Each structure stands twice: as C-alpha cells, then as structure tokens.
C-alpha cells in the first residue's frame, strides 16, 4: 500500500497541538467544548450536544486562510470547509423553517441548489461573510429555541421541537466527520 500522496498531491503529515495525547486536537483541559455544566434534563442535554458540534466545526476551520478554507475534498465533490460553513448557515435556517419560521435561503437558489458549496471560493470576503452569516444564524436559532420552554411543542405544525433539534445535531455530527477529513487533507491536523 502506497503511503505517499495520490494523484500527484503532496503527502501531509498528521499533527496535533495536544501535548498529552498525540491523536487529539488539543489537550483535554484546553478543549472549549468541555465545561463543568452538567446536563440535568433533556433540554440541557440536547442544547449541549448542539453546542458541542458547533464548536467542533468552528475548531476545524480555525487558523485557516481563504485558500485553505476553499480546498475541495476529492473530485467530483465540491465539498470544502468553507462550503460546510455556508451549508451549516443554511441548515440553521432550515431548522427554523421546519419549526415554522419564514427563513428564506441564503446561498441556494432554484437555479443553483448547491450554491452553498459552489459559491465557496477562495476569497477572504467570501470566508468572512460565511463565518458572519453562520454566527448570525446560530444566534437566531438559539433565540428561536429559547421561545419554547416545552420541547414537545410543534411550532411548525408537524414535528416536535425536540425532534428537529435531534435532526440538527445529527446534521452537525455528520458534517463534523467531513470536516475532520478535510482539515487533515489541508494541513495534517487530526482531531478528537
């Protein structure tokens, strides 16, 4: 088995900032996802899970320039970390649409259903816009959720808020796996 680069791509050596465990992103005591807050009920458990995966996505994109953020996975995929940030901003809105909010699409159009991925170009302004939009959408989602003390509420009529939250957590978890692979391809940084 060839351990070198493929398709004339340079080989990237895995690395980490952790000094305790060589297979971790950061040392456990420096991991921003870890907190002393105990999940005491369903709501805190779900919100902590959502927070965890949002922070994971943020960590995977940290310290990269526009060109690195726009690196595509493998042909013919258009997936990149920048595309993931744009996609997750769209998904935050989609979450609220499922829950009954009128939230129009940000990047996707009828002509370009993959606009979140296709528009992810190596331009610092595009990267900053994506990060700003994603932060805004997360804040709006958090405020939306806070309006409903009962997760059994069906704000959009069909699904309970708890079910929509679980779907959102699953979407982040799935894409954090993609982000792991993309980041390792970019600079060799491995993650926990």
C-alpha positions in Angstrom: 0.0 0.0 0.0 1.4 3.4 -1.0 1.6 5.8 1.9 2.6 8.7 -0.3 0.4 11.3 -1.9 -2.1 10.4 -4.5 -2.8 12.0 -7.8 0.4 14.0 -7.5 -0.8 15.6 -4.3 1.9 16.2 -1.7 1.8 13.9 1.4 0.6 15.7 4.5 2.0 14.6 7.9 -0.6 14.3 10.7 0.0 16.7 13.5 -1.7 18.0 16.7 -1.4 20.8 19.2 -2.1 18.4 22.1 0.9 17.7 24.3 -0.9 14.9 26.3 -2.4 12.7 23.6 -0.9 12.7 20.1 -4.3 11.8 18.5 -6.2 14.8 19.9 -6.8 18.2 18.5 -6.0 20.0 21.8 -5.2 18.9 25.3 -8.5 17.9 27.1 -8.2 20.8 29.7 -8.0 23.3 26.8 -10.9 21.9 24.8 -13.5 24.7 24.5 -16.3 22.0 24.2 -15.7 20.8 27.7 -17.5 22.5 30.5 -18.4 21.9 34.1 -22.0 22.3 33.3 -23.9 19.2 34.0 -26.8 18.2 31.6 -29.6 17.7 34.0 -32.6 17.3 31.7 -33.5 16.7 28.1 -33.2 20.4 27.1 -29.8 20.9 28.5 -28.6 17.6 27.0 -29.8 18.5 23.5 -28.5 22.1 23.7 -25.1 20.9 24.9 -24.9 18.4 22.1 -25.7 21.2 19.6 -23.1 23.5 21.2 -20.5 20.7 21.1 -20.8 20.1 17.4 -21.0 23.8 16.5 -17.7 24.3 18.4 -16.2 21.3 16.7 -17.0 22.8 13.3 -15.5 26.1 14.4 -12.4 24.3 15.6 -11.9 22.5 12.3 -11.9 25.8 10.5 -9.7 27.7 13.0 -6.4 29.2 11.7 -7.0 28.6 8.0 -6.8 31.2 5.3 -9.3 31.7 2.5 -7.4 29.4 0.1 -7.3 26.6 2.7 -10.9 27.0 3.6 -11.9 26.6 -0.1 -9.8 23.4 -0.7 -12.2 20.8 -2.2 -12.4 17.3 -0.8 -11.9 15.0 -3.8 -13.2 15.2 -7.3 -16.0 15.4 -8.3 -17.1 16.7 -4.8 -17.5 20.4 -4.3 -17.2 20.0 -0.5 -14.8 22.2 1.3 -14.6 23.6 4.9 -15.9 26.9 3.6 -18.8 25.1 1.9 -19.5 23.4 5.2 -19.7 26.7 7.0 -22.1 28.1 4.3 -24.1 24.8 4.4 -24.4 24.9 8.2 -25.7 28.5 8.0 -28.3 27.3 5.5 -29.1 24.4 7.8 -29.6 26.7 10.8 -32.3 28.4 8.7 -33.7 25.1 7.5 -34.0 24.1 11.2 -36.1 27.2 11.9 -38.2 26.7 8.7 -39.1 23.2 9.9 -40.1 24.8 13.1 -42.4 27.2 11.3 -40.3 30.3 10.8 -40.3 32.0 7.4 -36.5 32.0 6.7 -35.5 32.3 3.1 -32.4 30.6 1.8 -29.1 32.4 1.9 -26.9 30.8 -0.8 -29.1 28.2 -2.5 -31.4 29.2 -5.4 -33.8 27.4 -7.7 -31.1 27.7 -10.4 -28.2 26.6 -8.1 -29.4 24.2 -5.4 -25.8 23.7 -4.4 -25.0 27.4 -4.1 -23.7 26.9 -0.6 -21.0 24.6 -2.0 -20.5 26.1 -5.4 -20.1 29.6 -4.1 -17.4 28.7 -1.7 -14.5 30.4 -3.4 -11.0 31.3 -2.0 -11.8 34.9 -1.4 -11.3 36.4 2.1 -14.5 38.4 1.8 -16.5 35.2 1.0 -14.9 33.5 4.0 -15.7 36.4 6.3 -19.3 36.6 5.0 -19.8 32.9 5.6 -18.5 33.0 9.1 -20.5 36.1 10.0 -23.7 34.5 8.4 -23.2 31.3 10.3 -22.7 33.1 13.6 -25.8 35.1 13.0 -27.9 32.1 12.1 -26.7 30.2 15.2 -27.8 33.2 17.4 -31.1 33.3 15.7 -31.7 29.6 16.2 -30.7 29.9 19.8 -33.2 32.7 20.3 -35.9 30.7 18.5 -35.4 27.7 20.7 -35.5 29.8 23.8 -39.0 30.9 23.0 -40.3 27.4 23.6 -39.9 26.0 27.1 -41.5 22.7 26.1 -39.6 20.7 23.6 -42.8 18.8 22.8 -44.1 22.0 21.1 -44.8 21.7 17.4 -44.1 25.3 16.3 -44.3 24.4 12.6 -47.2 22.1 13.0 -45.7 18.7 12.1 -42.5 17.9 14.1 -41.8 18.4 17.8 -39.0 20.9 18.6 -37.1 18.0 20.2 -37.1 16.0 17.0 -35.9 19.0 15.0 -33.1 19.5 17.5 -32.0 15.9 17.2 -32.0 16.2 13.4 -29.9 19.4 13.6 -27.4 17.7 16.0 -27.2 14.7 13.6 -26.5 17.1 10.7 -23.7 18.8 12.5 -22.2 15.4 13.7 -22.2 14.1 10.1 -20.5 17.2 8.7 -18.0 17.3 11.6 -16.8 14.0 10.3 -16.4 15.5 6.8 -14.6 18.5 8.4 -12.1 16.1 10.2 -11.1 14.6 6.8 -11.0 17.9 5.1 -8.8 19.5 7.7 -6.4 16.6 7.8 -6.1 16.8 4.0 -5.3 20.6 4.2 -2.6 20.6 6.8 -2.5 17.2 8.5 -4.1 18.3 11.7 -6.0 15.5 13.3 -8.9 15.9 15.6 -10.8 14.4 18.5 
